[in-house]
Amino acid sequence: SVPVTSIDESDGAKTDDAVTMTVAISAAGYRVTGSSETLAPEGLEELKVTLPRTSKPPKDAPKGSKLNELDFPKLTEALFRVKRKYPKSESVIIVPEPTILYDEVVQTMDACRERQQREGVTIKKDLLFGKVVVSTTIQ
């Protein structure tokens, strides 16, 4: 008999669970939460993250704007950790407050979609959440 080659499952994820992430954008910053039909409440609690705005104003902020820049890199890293743990996850819902600028919503969408890392002269891209939905809260 010939030995059979097996694939080491430690390289891939061992879970079929998927989460849908929600990123709320406010004047204070980001509030990130997750939902899932298969995870226990304790597992979802681990996904919650609050990311305050940075201490610097946005590059193209209108005069008199009192909001500092959102922390896009920290959002991307938080979502990257979720994607590594639950690789079958594809969807993120962005919920901006009415006062949030359009450009901040677009940059948030980009931060949710992929992670870019420079490795020498090349840039490695990791797909995060390809299905991005923008929603609103009911008032």
Secondary structure, DSSP 8 states (H G I E B T S, - for coil): --------TTSS-------EEEEEE-SSEEEEEEE-SSS-HHHHHTT-EEEE--SS--TT--TT-------HHHHHHHHHHHHHH-TT--EEEEEE-TTS-HHHHHHHHHHHHEEEEEETTEEEEEE---EEEE-----
